[in-house]
Amino acid sequence: MNDKQADLADFGFRTVDRDDKKTLVREVFSSVARRYDVMNDLMSLGVHRLWKRDFVTALDPRPHRSLLDLAGGTGDIMFRWLDGGGGPGILSDINEDMLRVGRQRAEAQGLVGGISFLLTDAETLPIPSGSMDRVSMAFGLRNCTNKERVLAEARRVLKPGGKFLCLEFSRLTVAAAMPLYDAWSFRALPAIGQMVAGDRESYQYLAESIRMFPDQDILADMMRAAGLERVSYRNLSGGIAAIHQGWRL
């Protein structure tokens, strides 16, 4: 990769300056923050709720364990963690509008006491090394500019024996279903986004970002390169999504 390529990043199917991607992603999520849960229902036909249940089960909540939820947005993972008996957590996001919705939802559910809210970039976490039992990231890594740095930071803040888990849209493993999946992603989803949220472009980007994200094996290799060990993944719904996990040993 030459210097010019190193200064570029994907924003869906577009190529943009790396310095511009965070601003563009922030605009997308500021646009959809109030309708984020509706967006996930649309993108997964509601199945994301089952995926998140499995994801939090894999996190294995315990009262003595702490959780850092990266790109935690509106709080779905953190709330499930606490409801499952997990210990205190840090709900973090780079987007102030998303974090505001998460705080409002936490207040409505009486969960504020168990959560610290942190507005931060997952690439540069203001958190001490070796301080967290679990680090999670659900549907956020594909929107990050420097995914390798995010993974390295996740490992850094984990305690020895701690675990990082990532839930993300991934690569479909059923070839026969690909035409239908593409039609849903690139035709139906943006059109529904326009009707429901008045925002076709954001939903178009989100569909494109899924296709640009590394597949299951490449992401597993990236996690190993970041220093995580015993890396594994499990496909969900035929690879539409996957849960990756790795340990700091």
C-alpha positions in Angstrom: 0.0 0.0 0.0 1.4 3.4 -1.0 1.1 6.6 1.0 -1.8 7.8 -1.1 -3.8 4.6 -0.6 -3.0 4.7 3.2 -4.8 8.1 3.3 -8.0 6.6 1.9 -10.8 4.7 3.5 -14.1 3.1 2.4 -17.3 4.7 3.1 -19.7 2.1 1.8 -18.8 1.7 -1.8 -17.2 5.2 -2.0 -13.5 5.9 -1.3 -12.9 8.9 0.9 -10.1 10.6 2.8 -9.5 8.7 6.0 -9.8 12.0 7.9 -13.3 12.5 6.4 -14.8 9.1 7.2 -15.4 9.7 10.9 -17.3 12.8 10.1 -19.4 11.1 7.5 -20.2 8.1 9.8 -21.0 10.5 12.6 -23.5 12.2 10.3 -25.1 8.9 9.4 -25.7 7.9 13.0 -26.8 11.3 14.1 -29.4 11.0 11.4 -30.6 7.6 12.5 -30.1 7.8 16.3 -33.7 8.2 17.2 -34.7 5.4 14.9 -31.7 3.1 15.5 -33.7 0.2 16.9 -36.2 0.5 14.0 -33.2 0.5 11.6 -31.8 -2.8 13.1 -35.3 -4.3 12.9 -35.4 -3.4 9.2 -31.9 -4.5 8.4 -32.4 -7.9 10.0 -36.2 -8.4 9.9 -36.1 -8.3 13.7 -33.7 -11.3 14.0 -31.0 -9.0 15.5 -32.8 -9.4 18.8 -32.1 -13.1 18.8 -28.5 -12.5 17.7 -28.0 -10.1 20.6 -29.4 -12.6 23.1 -26.9 -15.1 21.9 -24.1 -12.5 22.0 -24.8 -11.5 25.6 -25.0 -15.2 26.6 -21.5 -15.6 25.1 -20.3 -12.6 27.2 -21.3 -14.6 30.2 -22.5 -11.8 32.6 -21.5 -12.2 36.2 -21.8 -9.7 39.1 -18.0 -9.5 39.5 -17.3 -8.9 35.8 -17.0 -5.5 34.2 -18.0 -4.7 30.6 -16.8 -2.0 28.2 -19.3 -1.8 25.3 -17.8 -0.1 22.3 -20.0 1.8 19.9 -22.7 0.9 22.4 -25.1 3.5 21.0 -28.6 3.1 22.4 -27.6 0.6 25.0 -29.1 -2.7 23.8 -26.1 -4.8 24.8 -25.4 -3.0 28.1 -29.0 -3.3 29.2 -29.0 -7.1 28.4 -25.7 -7.5 30.2 -27.1 -5.9 33.4 -30.4 -7.7 33.2 -28.4 -10.9 32.9 -26.6 -10.2 36.2 -23.5 -8.6 34.8 -21.4 -6.1 36.9 -20.9 -2.4 36.3 -20.4 -1.3 32.7 -19.1 1.5 30.5 -21.3 2.4 27.6 -19.2 4.2 25.0 -19.8 5.7 21.6 -18.1 8.3 19.4 -21.5 9.8 18.5 -23.1 12.1 21.1 -26.6 11.7 19.7 -26.5 7.9 20.0 -25.1 8.1 23.5 -27.8 10.6 24.5 -30.5 8.1 23.4 -28.7 5.4 25.4 -28.7 7.5 28.5 -32.4 8.4 28.1 -33.3 4.7 27.7 -31.2 3.8 30.8 -32.9 6.4 32.8 -36.3 5.1 31.7 -35.4 1.6 32.8 -33.8 2.6 36.1 -30.4 1.3 35.0 -28.3 4.5 35.2 -26.6 3.4 38.5 -24.9 0.5 36.8 -23.6 2.3 33.8 -20.9 4.9 33.1 -21.3 6.8 29.9 -18.2 7.6 27.8 -18.1 9.7 24.6 -14.9 8.5 23.0 -13.3 7.1 19.8 -12.8 3.3 20.0 -9.4 3.8 18.4 -8.0 5.8 21.3 -9.7 4.7 24.5 -9.1 6.8 27.7 -9.2 3.6 29.8 -6.3 2.0 31.8 -4.7 -1.0 30.3 -5.7 -4.4 31.8 -8.8 -3.0 33.6 -11.9 -4.7 31.9 -13.2 -8.2 32.1 -15.1 -8.0 28.9 -15.1 -5.8 25.9 -18.0 -6.0 23.4 -18.8 -4.4 20.1 -22.1 -5.0 18.3 -22.6 -3.7 14.8 -20.0 -1.0 15.2 -16.6 -2.3 14.0 -17.5 -2.0 10.3 -18.1 1.8 10.7 -14.6 2.4 12.2 -11.9 3.9 10.1 -8.9 1.9 11.6 -10.3 -1.4 12.6 -6.9 -2.8 13.5 -6.4 0.0 16.0 -9.8 -0.7 17.5 -9.0 -4.4 18.0 -5.6 -3.5 19.5 -7.2 -1.1 22.0 -9.8 -3.7 22.9 -7.0 -6.1 23.8 -5.1 -3.5 25.6 -7.9 -2.6 28.1 -8.7 -6.3 28.8 -7.4 -7.9 32.0 -5.4 -11.1 31.5 -8.1 -13.8 31.1 -10.5 -11.2 29.7 -12.5 -11.7 26.5 -13.4 -9.5 23.5 -16.5 -10.3 21.5 -17.7 -8.8 18.3 -21.2 -9.2 16.7 -21.3 -7.9 13.2 -23.0 -8.4 9.9 -20.8 -10.8 7.9 -20.5 -12.9 4.7 -23.5 -15.0 3.7 -22.5 -18.7 3.4 -25.6 -19.8 1.4 -24.8 -18.9 -2.2 -28.3 -19.6 -3.5 -29.7 -16.9 -1.1 -27.4 -14.2 -2.3 -29.7 -12.7 -5.1 -32.5 -12.3 -2.6 -30.2 -10.9 0.1 -28.8 -8.3 -2.4 -32.2 -7.3 -3.5 -33.2 -6.7 0.1 -30.1 -4.8 1.0 -29.8 -2.5 -2.0 -33.3 -2.1 -3.2 -35.8 -2.7 -0.4 -33.8 -1.4 2.6 -33.0 2.1 1.2 -36.6 2.5 0.0 -38.0 1.5 3.4 -35.4 3.8 5.0 -36.8 6.7 2.9 -40.4 5.8 3.9 -39.8 5.2 7.6 -37.0 7.7 8.4 -37.0 10.0 5.4 -33.3 9.0 4.9 -32.5 6.9 2.0 -28.7 7.7 1.9 -27.9 6.6 5.4 -29.6 3.2 4.8 -27.8 2.8 1.5 -24.5 3.4 3.2 -25.3 0.9 6.0 -26.1 -1.8 3.3 -22.9 -1.0 1.4 -20.8 -1.0 4.6 -21.8 -4.7 5.3 -20.4 -5.7 1.9 -17.2 -3.9 2.5 -16.6 -5.4 5.9 -14.0 -8.3 6.1 -15.4 -11.8 6.0 -15.3 -14.2 8.9 -11.8 -15.6 8.4 -10.2 -12.2 7.6 -11.7 -10.7 10.8 -10.4 -13.7 12.8 -6.9 -13.1 11.4 -7.1 -9.4 12.2 -8.0 -10.3 15.8 -5.0 -12.6 16.0 -2.8 -9.9 14.6 -4.0 -7.6 17.3 -2.7 -10.0 19.9 -6.0 -11.8 20.8 -5.7 -15.6 21.3 -8.0 -18.6 21.0 -9.9 -16.6 18.4 -13.1 -18.3 17.0 -16.3 -17.3 15.4 -19.8 -18.7 15.0 -22.1 -17.9 12.1 -25.6 -16.7 12.7 -28.5 -17.1 10.2 -26.2 -18.6 7.5 -23.5 -16.0 7.9 -25.7 -12.9 7.6 -24.1 -12.1 11.0 -21.3 -13.7 13.1 -20.1 -13.6 16.6 -16.3 -13.4 16.9 -14.4 -13.9 20.2 -10.9 -13.8 21.4 -9.0 -13.8 24.7 -6.2 -11.8 26.2 -4.2 -14.5 27.9 
